[in-house]
Every structure is written in C-alpha cells, then in structure tokens.
Amino acid sequence: MKYLKDLGVRFLDGSIRMHRLVYQINEEMIETLTSVYGIGRWTAEMFLIFSLNRLDVLPLGDLGLKAGIKKIYNMSGLQSPKKMEPMETVATWYAWRIQDAKIITY
C-alpha cells in the first residue's frame, strides 16, 4: 500500500508527469521511477519494455535474461550483469546475421 500511495502522491503533486515520461531517455526514466518508494531498477525496466514498448532495454539484473543467455550459450552458470554487458553486441550480431542470405564476415 505504501508503494501505491507514494506513486499516487507523485502523480498528484506533479513530480512525475506521465506525458513527460515517454519523452525521456531510458536512464532518465529509470531515475524518475526509482525515486518512488518500492520501485527498483528491474520494475522500471519492465515498465519500459512492456508498457512503453521500448526495444533498447537490456535488463541485466533479470533472472530470465540470465537463464536464457546461459542456455543459448551453453554456460555452466548464470553470468553476472558485468559479464553480460557485451552480450548486447553479440545479440546485435546475431540479428544482423539472420538478415544475410550467405555468410558474411563482419
């Protein structure tokens, strides 16, 4: 209940304005949302992905992402967020490769 009350107060007092959130870059929006009691980085990232349909979010603390990377790359254990940061580029390479009809060396 405390989380919802704090969120409601911030909408009412104007410290969070929904129409402005959509124009903020991801890190600005995460900072704004995590200023609310009970909202952490993961929650803010899920809001960006599922409510605002942002395609440029890599939730490094997400267990599902870690488990997926572990499975895709046949790793023995879950990776730390720091070790996963380069995966964003690897994912981009795979996406590029899918578009090519024949093997191209980048």
Secondary structure, DSSP 8 states (H G I E B T S, - for coil): -HHHHHHHHHHHTTSS-HHHHTTS-HHHHHHHHHTSTT--HHHHHHIIIIIS--S----TT-HHHHHHHHHHTT-SS---HHHHTTHHHHHHHHHHHHH-SS----
